[in-house]
Amino acid sequence: MKTLLFILLAFTSHAFAQPIVLKFNSPAPPRSFLHDGAFTPWAKAVTEDSGGTLRVETFFGGTLGNFGVTYDRVVDGVADVGFILTAFAGGKFRQQDVAALPFESKSSIAASNALWNLYAKGVTAGEFDAVKPLGIWTFPNAALNAKQPVKSLDDLKGKKITVSNAIAGRTVGALGGAAVSMRPDEVYQALSRGIADMALMPLTGVATFKVHEVATSSLDVAMGADSAMVFISKKRWDSLPAQARAAIEKHSYLAFSQQLGQVTDAEWNRARGILKDIQPLPAAEEARWRKLVAPVAEQWARETPNGARVLEAFRAEIAAFEAKNKGK
């Protein structure tokens, strides 16, 4: 009788067990391409494959924290999973900024593949002491967005240009501009009010944050990319049952990083179709720009922990990816 009662109680407890809720915070605007293209499908797939152990709930538009605080919100347990630009994590991910160096990569998918591989091979893994990355990727290379067309270096001299990370600030300075650091969601108002003259921002961001309404001309030049990640705190990860962790792992890591890079590149192409004035940087002018910004990479490699090795490994990953995908 006691045995039967124990079995019934165990069955009843299991039958009514509630799934663990993981709160996924994205500071991006609610209609961001990342949500429909990557985050929502990921949350749904993880939930469905968890065998009832998990339910991933998404909070978009910064409901649980903006870009500047999302890292801390995840570490502190206010959110469980988060999306951030790594530059907004208080200097904790300096090695990830290798992707922000100008003229280093041509596409988000190439840079995303490279950044994940650097982590997986242990080159940059030491930076992730409190969190576990589930996907690492980059946005497209930043373009220069202005009210008037930018045709040469003379157009940059003394101009206030918004940037989202320290490397971009150095790049702008090397080209003769004055960097103004701010979050992506602050750029529209800065340009509208004359606080800044131009914005260093990828075309995906220009479309998402409607910057093209106040900066109608874009110069398409590979001025470096913002690295980003989806992550969970190690403490929260360790608390999850094995079946829940298996579901997350099934839909994360390199495959998720590559998906995010592909979705981002697709949005870059879509954004090019809706922006009115996009001009390439002439080859002769690009040679001048490359020469001026070369010291930015050299300084980064000197000042960043293990920077020279990270830069060498990043370049090798980019070269390998391009060789493998040549002609595709």
Secondary structure, 3 states (H helix, E strand, C coil): CHHHHHHHHHHHHHHCCCCEEEEEEECCCCCCHHHHHHHHHHHHHHHHHCCCCEEEEEEECCCCCCCCCHHHHHHHCCCCEEEEEHHHCCCCCHHHHHHHCCCCCCCHHHHHHHHHHHHHCCCCHHHCCCEEEEEEEECCCCEEEECCCCCCHHHCCCCEEEECCHHHHHHHHHCCCEEEECCHHHHHHHHHCCCCCEEEECHHHHHHCCHHHCCCEEEECCCCCCEEEEEEEHHHHHHCCHHHHHHHHHCCHHHHHHHHHHHHHHHHHHHHHHCCEEEECCHHHHHHHHHHHHHHHHHHHHHCCCHHHHHHHHHHHHHHHHHHCCCC
